[in-house]
Amino acid sequence: MTRNMAASLIEHERIITTVQKAKAVKPFIEKLVTLSKDPSQHNRRRAFTKLRNKDGAKKLFDVLGPRFQDRPGGYCRIIKLTKRRLGDNGERAILEFVERTPRESAAE
């Protein structure tokens, strides 16, 4: 579950999940972003063994690592939502990166 959620977070840069799952994934993803700040071959292999997703590892080192180069930590945030899940009434939250990639305009 942790690997899949981390891969989804890297791909989409924002996911909606339960609060408990977000709290479990946050330290995992922050350690991966810290690894990606130094793009050595050793760190790439360490990140891939934890993530097991080629596209996610590539984006991690090509996009996210350089983006958070000057930041000492705290790459993700958890925002709690007021509306609960329909089936089991679980608390929902948004897990996202602090700095996100700006979207291109629709005209382009």
N, C-alpha and C positions, 0 to 999 in steps of 0.2 A: 504494500500500500504506500509506503513512504517513497519508494523509488518512482512509482507511477505518478504520485502527486507532485513530486519534485520535478519530474520531466514535464508535466503539464504546466507547472508554474514557470519553468524556464521557457517553454514554448509560447505560452499566452501572456506571461508576466502578471497575471491576475487570475485567481480562481476563487470560487465560492464553495465553502465546505463547512463542516461543523467546527466548533471552537476547539474541541479536544484534538481533532485531527490536525488543525492548523498549528496548535501548540506543539504537536509531535513532529511536524515537518519543518518548522521554522529553524531549529538548531541544525538539522541535517542540511538544509539548503544554504544556510549561512556559512557553514564549514566548506561547502563546495565553492561558494563565491570567493572565500578567502584563498582557496587553492588556485582559483582561476586568475588571481591578481599577478601571479608569477607563471607565465606561460611556458614553463620548461616541459620537456618530454616526460619527465618523471611525474610532475603534477598532472599532466594530461592523462596519463595512465591511471594514476590514483583516482582521479575524478571519474574516469570511465568505469573502473571496477565498482565504484559505489553507485553510479547512475545507471549503467548498462543501456545507454541510449546514445547512438552516434551523433544524431542531429542535436540533441540536447547538450552533449559535451562540446560540440563545435560552437554552438551559440554561446555557451557558457564562457568559453575562452576568447571568442572573437568579439562578442558584444558586451556581455555583462562584466567581464574582468576589467577591460579598459574603462568602462563607465564608473565603476566603484574604486578605481585606483587610488584616489586621494581620500577615500572614506575609511576610517579605522574600524568600523563595524556597524551593526544595525542596518543591514541591507533590506530586511523585510519588515512589514508591519501587519498587524492583525486588527481588523476593524469589525467589531461586533454588529450584527444586524438585529433589528427589532423583531422582524417577522420570523417566527419559528418554522421548522420543517413541518410539512403537512402530515406525513405518516406517523412519526414518533415524537413530535413536538420537541425535537432537538434544537439547541441553539445553533444558529448559523453565523458564519463570519466570512469576511473577505480577507484572503491572504495575498498580498501584493508586494512588489518591490517598491522601495521608497522613491526611486527615480525611474520613471518609465520612458519608453521610447515614444517620441511624438509621432502621431499618425500622419500620413501624407494626406493632403487635401483631396477631396473627391474630384476636383477638376483635373488633377494630374493623372 
